[in-house]
Amino acid sequence: MDRSQGTDAGLVLAGRYRLGDVLGRGGMGKVWRAHDEVLHRTVAVKELTAGLYVAEADRLVLHARTQKEARAAARITHPGVVTVHDVIEYDNRPWIVMQYVDGPSLADQAKESGEVAPREAARIGLHVLSALRAAHGAGVLHRDVKPGNVLLARDGQVLLTDFGIAAIEGDSTITRTGELVGSIDYLAPERVRGGDPGPASDLWSLGATLYTAVEGTSPFRRTSPISTMQAVVTEEPPAPVNAGPLGAVITALLRKDPAERPTAAQTEQMLLDAMEGREPRAAQAHVPTQRFPEESRYGYGDGSGSGTPAGPPRSDGATARLPGATIPSASTASDRPAPDPGPASAPVTRRARSRWRTVLVVVVAAAVLGGAAGLIAMKYGEGSGTPPGASGGTAAGSTPSAPGTTPEPTIPASEVPDGWHRVDDPAGFSLVVPKGWERQVNEGQIDYTPDDGAHRIRISVDPDPDFDHPYLHMENMEEQLSTRLPGYQRIGMEKNTFRDRPGALWEFTWNETKDHAGPRHGIDQMYYGGPGGPEYALYLTAPQEGWEASREKFDIMLRSWRAPQPQQ
């Protein structure tokens, strides 16, 4: 099997599961729609692609995790947990055959609609909580509750999936010493600090998931893993503005101290109240009181001295006032108590924040992020279509970087995929390309192609860009190209962060009528290498037929990218 080409639709696994189209992809692998030709039913098949390009030791860890995922799900009998039907071996790696859910994930739903109505989010939360209670009763912690792992069936069912990093009571740990696993903006603070997770950790992740559902954005996601972990541990989320009565429940679940969070039974009653449109009064016992100065030094207060905030909470850790909360008399910023982040650091004040950043650097340095196991378990993206490496996360083989810097390449020389090689371009940049792809220069743009441009990677560099953000440049380009490319269709265009710098991702299709005629697909990652430039554009285009394999090449190319080094 040519691993650089990926798995093809139509493949039959174990003599019975015929792969169809790809339902979704993430750092660990892909999920396929498949047909069980023995029982004549549709199933979902999870393919572990992460182990293809890593060392044997990392591959064994990943495979063990996959087996553990199946065992964890099999221990839970609950209609809200995706059923595992089978685990098979193919291409020297395990594949999981699961229940097929006809419907989007909560991440897709929130992205498509912008936000989920509070009462509907509360209903979804009740179903996820019920599944978590069943898991906890079976001795299983999920440890990766997030919108991408909550599936919304079209018949109204809500199911929890992906127990790939679950902790099973009595089972030996698979993660290596110091390794952080899970999507970091949904990790509970105690996990970031290196403590042992418990049921309250899954409830914290549920709170962050519900926040994303109603607000349309993750509460703690920042521009890098370091700053995201710092936010999880030391900062309160912006006050939810679209949550209605669910807001108090979210705030209660997001308490930094696990002991101060509501129990599962308390959470259930609160969610029931919110789903029925009632104010969950029990939540106020878990909501800290906020103090506001008479004059807002940071522009958040209304200056009236009423104690009512006019916008998001202050950055020093105070939480927003919720309906029914008591506001004490106004005080100055200097006497506001700071929250206690726990045993890993001193109480957080503005002066202590830089020290906490150092602590987090040490935590990440201690984590095993070198192999794909560490990287992919800490995937930063969640179902957004943003390619690995383009979301601000730390990728395999890279060193976590401070905001505003470009991390080291994510594919070290020892882990270049079979059939690929690294090229150091005369223009100063470096990347890996498939063997046989040759360099061409077209009007100042550098291509790598095996077939005179039918498939090609194109690198463009603008040392002095005309736009304040790559997204604005993309919008301008789209305005021009949409009238020039026959049958142009936008697949997606969104701002993102690439190597801790402002970026944007654009994907589109069109029908080519000249060279390489036929349906074509293009994807472009732009980002600024520094304030005001230079602007780098990393682009791949290929025929629509076989796009899945081409998209995998784009992901690999992005992970390997090294920008030109600045002149000394």
N, C-alpha and C positions, 0 to 999 in steps of 0.2 A: 504493500500500500504506500503510495506517495503521500507522506504526511503533510508536506507543504501544500498539497491540494485540498486537504480536509476530507471529510466524509461526504459521500454523494447521496442525494435522494434516490430512492429505489433500492437501496441496499437492504437485504433481508438478513436479520440477526437471528441466530439460534433456530433457523429454519422456519420462523413464523412471524417475526415482527418486521414488516416492510416500512422503511422510513419514507415519510412524505416531506412536508415543508417544515422549515424551522419556525418554532413558536416563539423562541426568545433565546438570548445569549447573555452570558455574563462572564466574570473572570474565571470561574471554575470550568465552564463549558457551555454546551448548547442543549436546548430541549427541543426535541423533534415531535411532531405529530406522526403517529405510526398506526398501521393497521395490523391487528392481531389476526392472522389468516387461519388460525385454528379455532378461535372463539368468535371470529367475525365481529370484532368491536374495535373502536378507536381507543388508542392508549397514548400516553406521553412517554417518550424515552429520553432519559438524561444521558448525554454523552460527556464524558470527562475528557476535555481537550487540554486541560492545563498540564497534564503529565507528559505530553508529547515532547516537550522541549526542555525538560529539566533533568538533573542528575538522577541516577538510580535511587539514591536514598530519599530524595524528595518525592520521586514517583511512588515509592512504597508508602510514604506517609499519606499522599493523596488517595491512593487506592484504599488504604485502610480507612480513611475518612468516609469514602463512598460506601464501603461495607457497613460502617458504623451508622451512616445515615439510614440505610435500609433497616438495620436492627432497631434503631430508635423509633422510627415510624411504625414498625411492626409491633412494638410494645404498647402502642396507643390504640385503643378501640374507641373511636369517636367520629361522628359524621362530619366534623369540621376539620379533620386531618386528612390530607391527601393519602390515599391508600397506595402502598407499594405492592405491586403484583408479582414482580420477579426481579432477580439480579442475574445478569448473564455476563459471560466473558467474551470479548471480541477484541482483536488487535492487542492482546496482552493487557487489557484493562477492563475494569468492570463498567457495566451500563445498567442503569436502573429503569425498570419498566413500571410506570405509575398510572394511576387513575388520570384520565383526561378530563380537564375542566374547560368547558366551553364558555369562555369569557375572559376579560382582561384582568390584569393584576390591579391592585389599588394604586400602584405607582402609575400605571398607564392611564387609569381612570382620572386621577388627579391631574396628570399632565395634559390630558385631552380636554378636560372641562375647566381646568384652572383651580378648582376647589370642589370639595364635596360638601353638601349641605350638612349642618351640624347634627340634625336628627338622624340622617342616614349614616353619618360617620359613627354616631353612638351605637346604632344598630350593628354596624360592621364590628365595632369594638367589642360588643357583647359576644358576638360569635367567636372572635379571636380569643377573647378571655375564656370562653367556655372550652375551646380547644387547649389553651394553655393549662387550665385547671386539670383537664384530663391527662395532659402530658406530665405535669408536676405530680399528680397522683400516681402515675406509673414510674416515677423516679427519673423523669427525663426533663432536662432544661433545654429550651430551644436555642437560646444564645444568639440568634440572628433574626429577631422579629423586626420587620421593616416593611414598607409598602410593597416592595417587589415580591415579597413572600406571602402576601395576602391575595388570594385569588377570588374573584367575584364572578360566580357562575350566572349565566343569563336567567336562570330560574330563581334567582334570589339567594342561593346558597353562598356562604362565605367559607373558604377553606384555607388552612394554614399549611404551607409546604416548606420544603428545603430544611430538613433537620441535619444538614451536612456537617455542622460543627456542634451538634448537640452533645451535652454532657449526660452520660447515663450513670446513675447511681450504681456503684459496685464495679463499674468498668474502668480499666486502666486508661489513663489519659493518652491521647494520640498526639496532641499538640506538643511541640518541643519546648523546652524550658524558655520562658520569657516571651513566647510568641503571642502576639495579639491576633485574635481571630474575630471576624464579624465586620460589618460595615461600620466604620468608626463613628459616623455621626449618629448612629443608633445604639452605640455601646453605652451601658450605664457607667457613671463615674467611678464606681468601685472597681469595675473591670479595667478601666484605663489606668487606675492607680495600682493595678496588679493584685487586687484582692480576689477572693473566691466569689464567683457569682452564686446567686440563689434565686428562688422564685421572684423576689422583688426586682431582680435585674431584668427579667423578662417583662415585668410590669412597667418598668421605666421605658424600655424600648417600645412597648405598646403606647405609652404616652407620647413619645416622639413620633410614632407612626400616625397617631390621630392628629397631632399638630400639623404634620405634612398634609394630611387629607383635607383639613379645613382651610389651611392657609396657602396650600399650593407650593410650599417650600419647606425644606428641612430646617429645623430650628437652630441647629448647631453647625451646619456645614460652612466651612470657611475655605480659604484659597489653598490650603495645604493640610496634610495629615497632622502636622505639629499644631497649627493654629486651631484645627478642628478639635483635637483632643484637649487643648487648653480651654476652649469654649465649653466643652462637655463638663469639665471639672470645675471651672472657676466662674462661668458666666451663666446668668439666667437667660432663658429665651426671650425674644421680643414678645410683648403681650399679644396674645392672639386676638385679632380684630373681627374674625368671621366665625368664631366658635360658638357664640351664644352661650347657653347654659353648659355646653361641653367644656368651656374654657376653664372653669374651676376644677373639673376632673383632670384635665391635662396638666394643670399647674400642680395638683396634688401628686400625680404620678411622677412628675419630673423633679421631685425633691432630691437633693444631692445625697442625703443620708438615707440609706435603705430603710432604716427603722422609722423614719418619718413619713414613708409612703403608706397609702392605704393598703389593707389586705385585699386579696382577690375577692372575698365576699363583700367587703365594703365597696370595692370598685364596681362590682356587679350592680349594687343598688344605685350607685351614683350614675352609672351609664343608663340604667333603666329610667331614672328621673330625667336625664338629659334627652333620651330618646322620646319621651312623652312630653317634652317641652317644659318640664318643671326645673326650677333651680335646685341643684343637688346640695342641700344645706350641709350635709355631712362632710362635703369637701372642704368647708371653711376650717375645720379642725386641722387640716393638713396644709393650709395656705398661710405662709408667713405674712406678717403685717409689714407694710412698706411705710417708710417715712419720706416726706418730700420737703425740701426747703421752700421758704416763701418765694424766693426768686430762683428760678431754675438756671443754674450756671451752665447747663449743657443744652438749653433750648427745648427741653421736653415739657416742663411745667407751663401752666398758663399764666403764672405771675400773679395770680389772684390771692394766693395764700390759702386757698380752699382745700388744698391737699389732694385735689383731683388731677391725675396726670392727663396731659393733652396728647400723649404719644407713647412711644415705646419706653420700656424701663431704662433706668440709668445703667451705665456700663459697670458700676461697682458691685453688682450682684443683687440689688434689691429687686423684688418682684413687683409686678403691677397689681394695683388694687382690683379686686374682683367684687361683684355684687355681694353685699352682705358683709364685706370685710370692714374692720374698724380702722380708721386712719387716725393715728395719734397726732398730737400737736406737732407743728412744723419744727424741724431742727435743721441745723447746718449740716453740710456734707461731711464736715470733719468728725461729727459725733455719731454718724451712722454706723451701726455695727456691720462688720463684713462677715459673710458666711464662712463656716469652717469647712474646708474641702476634704478634711480627713487626715489620716496619719501620714500621708505622703508629703505634706508640705505644711508650712506655717499658714495661719489665717490669711486669706487673700486680701490684700489692699492694693492700691494702685502701685505702690512702690514694690510690692512683692511679686507683681505679675511677671517681671523679667526673670525673677528667680524661679517661678513656676515653669516658665518656658524652658529654662535650663533643665529642670527636673524631667520635663516631657521629652527633651532631646535625649536624656539618658535612658528613659523608658524605651524610646524607639530604637536607640542604638543597641539596647539589650535584646530587643525583639528579633526573632529570626525572620528578617524580611528579605534575605538574599535570594532564596529559591522561590519558585512560583508558589509554593505552599503558603509562605508568609504573605507575599504580595496579594495573592488572589483571595485569600480569606479576608484580607483587609480592603477588599475592593471598595473604591470610593464611588464609583458610579452605580446607579441602581435602576437598570431597565430603561435608561434614557436614550440609548443608541449611541452614547458618547464612547468612542473607542478607548481601549485600555491605554493608559498613559496620557489621555487628553483631559482627564477630569480633575487634575490637581493631586491625584493620589501618588503614592510611591510605588514604582513598578519593580519587577524582579531584577535583582542585581544592582539596584540603585541605592544611593544614600539619601535619606530624608534631607530636604533642603529648607533653609530659611526662606520666608516669603520674599519674593523679588529676585530669587536666584534660580538658575537652571540646574536641575539635578543631573547627576551622571547618567549615562545611557542605561536603559533598562535591560538590554540584552548584552551581557559580557561576552568576551571572545569565546569563552569555554562553552557557551550555551547558544551559539548561533544555530538555528534550525538546520536539519539536514537539507541539502539542496540549495542553501543560501550561502552568501559570503559577504563580508564587510568591505565596502569600498570607501576610500578616502578621496573625496572628489577634489579636483584642482581648485574649485571655488572655496574650499576650506571646510565644508561640512562633511559629515560622515554618516553612513546608514548602511543597513544590510539590504541586499536585493537578491532575488533568485539568480542562481547561476545561469549564464546564457543571456541575461539582460544586459544590453550594451548601452553605453552613454551616447547621447546625441545632444546637440545644442541647437535650439530653434528660437530665433529672435530673442536671444538673451536668456531664455529659459532652458533649464537643464532637464533632459528626459533620460529615463532608463527604460528600455523596451526590448522585448524579444522578437517583435514582429513588425517593426517600423511604425509603431504607434497604435496598433489595434489594442494592445494592452500597454499601458505606460504609467510610470510614476513620474511626476513633474515637480521640480523644486523651483520656486521663484523667490527672489529676495528683493525687497524694496527698501533701500537704506533710509529713505526719507518719505514715509507714507503721508498721504494727503488727508487721512481721516483720523478722528480721535480714538476710534476703536475698530478692530477688525470686522465686527458685526456691521458697522456702517458701510465699510468697504464692500462687504458681501451684498448688502442690500442694493448698493449702487450697481454692482456688477450684474446682479439678478435683473434689475430694471432694464439693463442693456441687452443681456443675453436672452431674456424671455421672449423678445420679439425677433431674435435672430436664429434661435435654435428651434427647428420644427418640432412641434409636439412637446415643448418644454413642460415638465411637471416638477414642482418642488416636493421632495420627500420630507425634508426637514431643514430648518435653519435655526440655530440657537447659540447664544453666548455660552462660553465655557471657560475653563482655566486650563492652560497647557503649560506644564513645567513652571507652575506658579506665576504665570503671566496671563494678561487678558487675551482671550482667544475667542474663536467662533468656529462652528462646524456647519457645513452646508452640504446637503446631499440632494441630488436631482437626477432626472432621466430626460432623454429626448430621443428623437428619431433622426439619425444621421443620414443625409442624402448624398454626401460627397465621398471623401475617403472613408473606408471602413463603414460603409453604409449599413444601416439597420438600427434596431433599438440599442441604445447605449445608456450607461450608468456612470455617474461621476460623484466623487466625494472629496471634499476639500477642508483641511484643517489649517486655519490661519492663526497666527499669534504674534504679539509684539515681543521681541527679545529684550527690550528695555523700555523705559519711559519715552514715548514718542517714536519708537522704532529701534532697530530695523524691523520690518514686517516680513515674516516667513510664511510662505504658502506651501503646504505639503499636500499634493493632489494626486489622485489616482483615477483613471478612467479605463473602462473595459466594456465589452459587449454585455448586454443585459443577461444573455444566456451564460450560465456559470458564474453569476455574480457572487454567490456565497463564497466561493474559493477566492475570488478577487478581493472581496471585503476582508478576508482573513489576511491576505497579503498586505493590505493597507494597515491593519492593526499591527502586524509585525513590524512594518516599516516605521510606524509612529513610535513604537516602543524602543526602536534602535536608534532613533534620530539623535545626532550630535550637531548642535549649531556651530558655526565657525567661532573659533576663539578670538576674543578681542585683541587687537594689536597692542603690544606693550609700549 
